[in-house]
Amino acid sequence: MSRLAILKQIKNSLSLMCLVSTFPFATAYADNGLSREDILRQHQQLERQKAGYSSDSQDALAPPVASDSAINALSHSSHNGAVNYGANNDATSDNLVAQLLERVNSLENQVRGMRGELDQLNNQVQQNQADMKKQIGDMQFAQQNGSSSHSNSVPVAKPAAKGNANINNGTPKPSLTPIKSGQDALAAQRFSDAEFYAREALKSAKTATLKAEADYLLARALAGQKNYRQSAVSYFDAYNKAPKSGRAPEALLGVAASMISLKNNAAACEALDKLSREFPNANARVKSSQKVFRARAACH
């Protein structure tokens, strides 16, 4: 059934009930001696009461109207939705910022690590330079002290020459035997044996010239074993012990050659300059080697 049919049925039922209920009142009014006008007035009041009841029923069945509280709730819900949407956007932005910060921190850590490695390399280079300067200073100091301590070494060489003359006339001196053995080992490229004989010769040598010869042999043996650092020291010792001997120019050439092998061209050029100053009349072989070494060390 439709809503109108239901309303009509309810209205008819109410009218019937009102009519039935008026009979006792009408009887009462008749018993009380009411006039016709009074009865009509009472009937009109009942009709107005029925009309008011009908309007109340229609109001009750009227379409629902949203209340203020419902509107406020809806508005509040919409506002919350907007707030939640904005909160989601803020959360997304925070995540992006956090990721960017993490990436920046990672890059900064990498840069710090690279700087640390660079500092270590710089420290190593500086240490190597300091070691090389110290070695050059030690060599220069040894050269200066050697020049003063061996200023009388030239007269000592004359008796050694006489001793060499005696070698052809008799048994060789025991002090020269290790040197000869070392020279033979050096010619056969038995550098370890040559080093052994050179050290034995140093122990038994009595004169500066023989010590210089033993140092020169030791330097060549060490160079053959690619021990250029110790070889340079032994070459310089050979020069210091007999700075005016025939081995002195060759010893300075050996110092230059060892320094070139160590890639210390500055020290090599110093040794070659010293050779030019102290031995301007060196033999052709020494001069030729000196020219080659100057070119290799890029000396000015």
Secondary structure per residue as TSV (DSSP state, phi and psi in degrees):
chain	resnum	aa	ss	phi	psi
A	1	M	-	360.0	149.4
A	2	S	-	-83.4	170.7
A	3	R	H	-66.1	-37.9
A	4	L	H	-65.5	-41.0
A	5	A	H	-62.9	-40.5
A	6	I	H	-64.0	-42.2
A	7	L	H	-63.6	-42.5
A	8	K	H	-61.8	-43.1
A	9	Q	H	-62.7	-41.2
A	10	I	H	-64.9	-40.4
A	11	K	H	-63.9	-44.5
A	12	N	H	-62.6	-40.1
A	13	S	H	-63.9	-41.5
A	14	L	H	-66.9	-39.4
A	15	S	H	-63.8	-41.1
A	16	L	H	-64.0	-40.5
A	17	M	H	-66.3	-37.8
A	18	C	H	-67.9	-40.2
A	19	L	H	-64.3	-41.7
A	20	V	H	-63.7	-38.5
A	21	S	H	-71.4	-16.8
A	22	T	H	-80.4	-20.9
A	23	F	H	-61.9	-44.9
A	24	P	H	-62.6	-41.2
A	25	F	H	-64.2	-39.2
A	26	A	H	-64.3	-40.4
A	27	T	H	-63.6	-40.3
A	28	A	H	-65.3	-43.2
A	29	Y	H	-62.0	-39.0
A	30	A	H	-65.7	-37.6
A	31	D	H	-67.8	-34.1
A	32	N	T	-81.1	-3.6
A	33	G	T	82.1	28.9
A	34	L	-	-70.1	150.6
A	35	S	-	-84.5	173.2
A	36	R	H	-65.3	-36.9
A	37	E	H	-64.0	-37.5
A	38	D	H	-66.6	-38.5
A	39	I	H	-65.2	-41.6
A	40	L	H	-63.6	-38.3
A	41	R	H	-65.0	-40.8
A	42	Q	H	-64.3	-38.3
A	43	H	H	-65.1	-39.8
A	44	Q	H	-63.9	-37.9
A	45	Q	H	-63.5	-39.1
A	46	L	H	-65.0	-39.1
A	47	E	H	-62.6	-40.6
A	48	R	H	-65.8	-35.9
A	49	Q	H	-64.8	-39.8
A	50	K	H	-64.6	-42.3
A	51	A	H	-61.3	-41.1
A	52	G	H	-65.4	-39.0
A	53	Y	H	-64.2	-39.6
A	54	S	H	-64.1	-42.6
A	55	S	H	-65.4	-35.8
A	56	D	H	-64.1	-37.9
A	57	S	H	-66.8	-39.9
A	58	Q	H	-65.5	-37.3
A	59	D	H	-64.2	-35.4
A	60	A	H	-67.6	-33.0
A	61	L	T	-94.1	7.9
A	62	A	S	-67.4	159.3
A	63	P	-	-60.5	142.8
A	64	P	-	-66.9	137.0
A	65	V	-	-111.9	135.6
A	66	A	-	-65.1	130.5
A	67	S	-	-81.5	167.2
A	68	D	H	-62.2	-37.5
A	69	S	H	-65.4	-38.2
A	70	A	H	-65.6	-42.2
A	71	I	H	-61.7	-42.3
A	72	N	H	-63.8	-39.9
A	73	A	H	-62.9	-42.4
A	74	L	H	-63.7	-43.0
A	75	S	H	-62.7	-41.7
A	76	H	H	-63.7	-39.1
A	77	S	H	-63.5	-42.7
A	78	S	H	-63.0	-41.0
A	79	H	H	-63.3	-41.5
A	80	N	H	-62.9	-37.6
A	81	G	H	-62.4	-43.1
A	82	A	H	-64.2	-40.1
A	83	V	H	-64.0	-43.1
A	84	N	H	-62.2	-39.4
A	85	Y	H	-62.8	-44.5
A	86	G	H	-64.5	-37.5
A	87	A	H	-63.9	-39.7
A	88	N	H	-62.3	-42.3
A	89	N	H	-62.2	-41.3
A	90	D	H	-63.3	-40.0
A	91	A	H	-63.3	-40.9
A	92	T	H	-63.0	-42.9
A	93	S	H	-62.7	-41.3
A	94	D	H	-61.5	-39.9
A	95	N	H	-63.1	-42.7
A	96	L	H	-63.4	-42.7
A	97	V	H	-62.7	-41.5
A	98	A	H	-62.7	-41.7
A	99	Q	H	-64.1	-41.9
A	100	L	H	-63.5	-42.1
A	101	L	H	-63.2	-40.8
A	102	E	H	-62.3	-41.3
A	103	R	H	-65.0	-41.9
A	104	V	H	-63.0	-42.5
A	105	N	H	-62.1	-39.9
A	106	S	H	-63.2	-44.0
A	107	L	H	-64.3	-39.3
A	108	E	H	-63.5	-39.5
A	109	N	H	-63.7	-40.1
A	110	Q	H	-63.9	-42.3
A	111	V	H	-63.5	-41.7
A	112	R	H	-62.8	-39.5
A	113	G	H	-63.2	-42.3
A	114	M	H	-65.6	-37.5
A	115	R	H	-64.9	-38.9
A	116	G	H	-61.9	-43.5
A	117	E	H	-63.7	-40.2
A	118	L	H	-63.9	-40.1
A	119	D	H	-63.6	-39.3
A	120	Q	H	-63.4	-42.5
A	121	L	H	-63.5	-42.2
A	122	N	H	-62.8	-41.7
A	123	N	H	-63.5	-39.3
A	124	Q	H	-65.0	-42.9
A	125	V	H	-62.4	-44.3
A	126	Q	H	-63.1	-38.4
A	127	Q	H	-65.0	-42.4
A	128	N	H	-62.6	-41.8
A	129	Q	H	-64.2	-41.1
A	130	A	H	-64.2	-40.7
A	131	D	H	-62.6	-42.1
A	132	M	H	-66.5	-41.7
A	133	K	H	-62.9	-38.0
A	134	K	H	-64.6	-41.5
A	135	Q	H	-64.3	-41.5
A	136	I	H	-63.8	-42.4
A	137	G	H	-62.3	-40.2
A	138	D	H	-63.1	-40.3
A	139	M	H	-65.7	-41.6
A	140	Q	H	-66.0	-40.5
A	141	F	H	-63.5	-43.1
A	142	A	H	-64.1	-36.6
A	143	Q	H	-64.2	-44.9
A	144	Q	H	-65.1	-43.8
A	145	N	H	-68.3	-36.3
A	146	G	H	-66.8	-36.6
A	147	S	H	-64.6	-37.2
A	148	S	H	-78.9	-36.7
A	149	S	H	-78.5	-23.5
A	150	H	T	-111.9	29.8
A	151	S	T	-66.1	-23.3
A	152	N	T	-102.6	22.2
A	153	S	H	-79.6	-19.7
A	154	V	H	-65.9	-45.8
A	155	P	H	-61.2	-28.5
A	156	V	H	-67.3	-25.0
A	157	A	H	-69.9	-23.4
A	158	K	H	-66.8	-45.6
A	159	P	H	-62.0	-32.0
A	160	A	H	-64.2	-36.2
A	161	A	H	-64.4	-39.4
A	162	K	H	-63.8	-39.4
A	163	G	H	-61.4	-38.4
A	164	N	H	-65.0	-33.2
A	165	A	H	-67.1	-32.9
A	166	N	H	-71.4	-18.1
A	167	I	H	-64.6	-37.7
A	168	N	H	-72.9	-19.4
A	169	N	H	-97.5	-11.7
A	170	G	S	-161.1	-156.0
A	171	T	-	-70.0	134.1
A	172	P	-	-65.4	149.1
A	173	K	-	-67.0	143.4
A	174	P	G	-60.6	-30.3
A	175	S	G	-67.9	-23.7
A	176	L	G	-90.1	-14.4
A	177	T	H	-62.0	-46.3
A	178	P	H	-61.4	-35.9
A	179	I	H	-65.7	-44.9
A	180	K	H	-62.9	-42.2
A	181	S	H	-63.9	-39.6
A	182	G	H	-65.9	-37.7
A	183	Q	H	-65.6	-38.9
A	184	D	H	-65.0	-42.7
A	185	A	H	-64.4	-37.0
A	186	L	H	-66.0	-40.2
A	187	A	H	-64.9	-31.5
A	188	A	T	-87.3	5.4
A	189	Q	T	60.3	31.3
A	190	R	-	-96.2	79.1
A	191	F	H	-68.9	-33.9
A	192	S	H	-64.8	-41.9
A	193	D	H	-65.0	-39.9
A	194	A	H	-62.5	-39.5
A	195	E	H	-63.1	-41.8
A	196	F	H	-60.7	-48.1
A	197	Y	H	-66.1	-34.9
A	198	A	H	-65.5	-40.6
A	199	R	H	-69.3	-35.1
A	200	E	H	-64.9	-38.8
A	201	A	H	-65.5	-37.3
A	202	L	H	-63.1	-35.6
A	203	K	H	-68.5	-35.8
A	204	S	H	-98.3	-9.8
A	205	A	-	-69.0	138.3
A	206	K	-	-107.5	-25.6
A	207	T	S	-109.1	161.5
A	208	A	H	-64.6	-37.3
A	209	T	H	-65.2	-43.4
A	210	L	H	-67.7	-36.2
A	211	K	H	-65.4	-39.9
A	212	A	H	-64.3	-39.1
A	213	E	H	-64.9	-40.4
A	214	A	H	-66.1	-41.0
A	215	D	H	-64.0	-38.6
A	216	Y	H	-64.9	-41.7
A	217	L	H	-64.0	-42.7
A	218	L	H	-62.5	-40.8
A	219	A	H	-62.9	-41.5
A	220	R	H	-67.4	-38.1
A	221	A	H	-65.5	-40.9
A	222	L	H	-68.3	-37.7
A	223	A	H	-64.2	-36.8
A	224	G	H	-63.3	-27.6
A	225	Q	T	-91.6	9.0
A	226	K	T	62.8	26.3
A	227	N	-	-94.4	72.1
A	228	Y	H	-69.8	-29.9
A	229	R	H	-64.5	-51.9
A	230	Q	H	-69.3	-30.2
A	231	S	H	-62.5	-43.2
A	232	A	H	-61.7	-40.3
A	233	V	H	-63.1	-43.5
A	234	S	H	-67.5	-39.3
A	235	Y	H	-59.4	-44.0
A	236	F	H	-68.2	-35.8
A	237	D	H	-62.4	-40.5
A	238	A	H	-61.6	-40.3
A	239	Y	H	-66.5	-45.1
A	240	N	H	-63.2	-37.1
A	241	K	H	-74.5	-22.0
A	242	A	-	-149.1	72.1
A	243	P	T	-68.9	-13.3
A	244	K	T	-109.7	4.3
A	245	S	S	-80.8	173.3
A	246	G	T	-69.6	-19.9
A	247	R	H	-81.2	-17.0
A	248	A	H	-59.3	-48.2
A	249	P	H	-61.6	-40.1
A	250	E	H	-67.7	-33.8
A	251	A	H	-65.0	-41.2
A	252	L	H	-66.0	-36.7
A	253	L	H	-61.0	-40.1
A	254	G	H	-63.6	-39.5
A	255	V	H	-59.8	-45.8
A	256	A	H	-62.3	-43.0
A	257	A	H	-63.1	-41.3
A	258	S	H	-66.3	-40.4
A	259	M	H	-65.2	-37.2
A	260	I	H	-64.5	-40.3
A	261	S	H	-64.5	-30.5
A	262	L	T	-85.1	3.0
A	263	K	T	62.2	30.7
A	264	N	-	-107.6	79.2
A	265	N	H	-67.0	-31.5
A	266	A	H	-62.5	-45.9
A	267	A	H	-66.3	-36.8
A	268	A	H	-62.1	-42.6
A	269	C	H	-65.9	-35.5
A	270	E	H	-61.5	-44.9
A	271	A	H	-63.7	-39.9
A	272	L	H	-69.2	-37.0
A	273	D	H	-64.0	-41.4
A	274	K	H	-63.0	-39.3
A	275	L	H	-61.6	-42.2
A	276	S	H	-66.5	-38.7
A	277	R	H	-70.6	-45.1
A	278	E	H	-87.0	-23.1
A	279	F	-	-132.6	67.0
A	280	P	T	-67.3	-21.7
A	281	N	T	-107.3	32.5
A	282	A	-	-63.7	161.3
A	283	N	-	-68.5	169.4
A	284	A	H	-63.3	-36.0
A	285	R	H	-65.1	-41.5
A	286	V	H	-65.2	-43.6
A	287	K	H	-63.4	-39.8
A	288	S	H	-64.6	-44.2
A	289	S	H	-64.7	-38.1
A	290	Q	H	-61.8	-40.7
A	291	K	H	-63.8	-42.1
A	292	V	H	-63.9	-44.4
A	293	F	H	-66.8	-35.6
A	294	R	H	-62.4	-40.4
A	295	A	H	-66.9	-40.7
A	296	R	H	-67.9	-35.8
A	297	A	H	-87.6	-2.7
A	298	A	T	56.9	46.4
A	299	C	-	-78.0	145.2
A	300	H	-	-87.9	360.0
